[in-house]
């Protein structure tokens, strides 16, 4: 629907658009109000301010006494700490904030609308500028006076309104598409979990591929043996503490237990972290094929999450990790330990204070099907393909979501680029 915009531009500013300093059309709020008037819903700190268009979430903590800086409907709130995070929100309520957030108020709405100013300030150009002028290395802060010097186009109001209308429509379309893609991804994951569990259940007639059925008939006509991990393992031992501040840019590759929850999937071949060997009193190593379990966790559902290492370095295992050595297909063991059946077993015998723990004896008691290696390999081949489809950013839906976001940003920045009036 760009033709109407082109007509408006031709008609209302044939010689180009006037550019102004942001400080000519807006200023910072410095009105203070009593913090008691603010609740978690209407308080905005940097931590509950989100990236463009997602606005904000409810604050976890907010000041109950003293004064806060007031913002009103139509003000634009920008995260002033680490501007590269690009946090910005167009306020749809009145509330209060602190000095970590810049509250930009439009001086005259007959000259520029808050909605148009919001789109201008959520563009790449503004955040690149803000970031470049930020001060401080560890916690860069935006420079308040530089922000007011930022040059923005101020086309006539009908043009601003038309651009906002187009971008709002585009934004809601993008949001709908993303929601659909996310739902699709969720469905794929469910399908994948069902399929994985079916492939790894041998004691009943769950659907399997022709090739797999043939292998099972041929190699284990009397059924597949279920074994305790204690009998599958050649060795099982605990890693040794690597503190967060002992993580270094280079050095020996290592895994800390939290990363098993956050960073590694079914299997991995490169470590995310490194440390210096001299930091570690009695180093515990893992190598190709070993299974790593996280034996401390926040909740019972995920406890003892495991992953297989299929890289070729010798790496260090941090504390609260159990390393299991074995002679099976490492990826197969990892898939088998991800099934619903295995997860239920992982949840047994926990000591629960605030934190959930598993132990070597409880891990040894988990029982999984252990078919001959050719069957393990065939199952891994099938599940790896499925896993890639579901999880790999370069394949399938997450990439599509990313693409939509990029498309939107490109479109927004193009709409907001004007020829300057001489």
Secondary structure, 3 states (H helix, E strand, C coil): CHHHHHHHHHHHCCCCECEEEHHHHEEECCCEEEHHHCCCCCEECHHHECECCCCECCCCCCCCCCEEEEECCCCEEEECECHHHCEEEECCCCEEECCCEEEEEECCCCCCCHHHHHHHHCCHHHHHHHHHCCECCCCCECCHHHHHHCEEECCCHHHHHHHHHHHHHHHHHHHHHHHHHHHHHHHHHHHHHHHHHHHCCCCCCCCCCHHHHHHHHHHCCCCCCEEEHHHHEEEEEECCCCCHHHEECCCEEEECHHHHHHCCCCEECCCCEEECHHHCCCCCEECCCCEEEECEECCCCCCCCEEEECCCCCEEECCCEEEEEECCCHHHHHHHHHCHHHHHHHCCCCEECCCEECCHHHHHCCEEECCCHHHHHHHHHHHHHHHHHHHCCCCCHHHHHHHHHHHHHHHHHHHCCCCECC
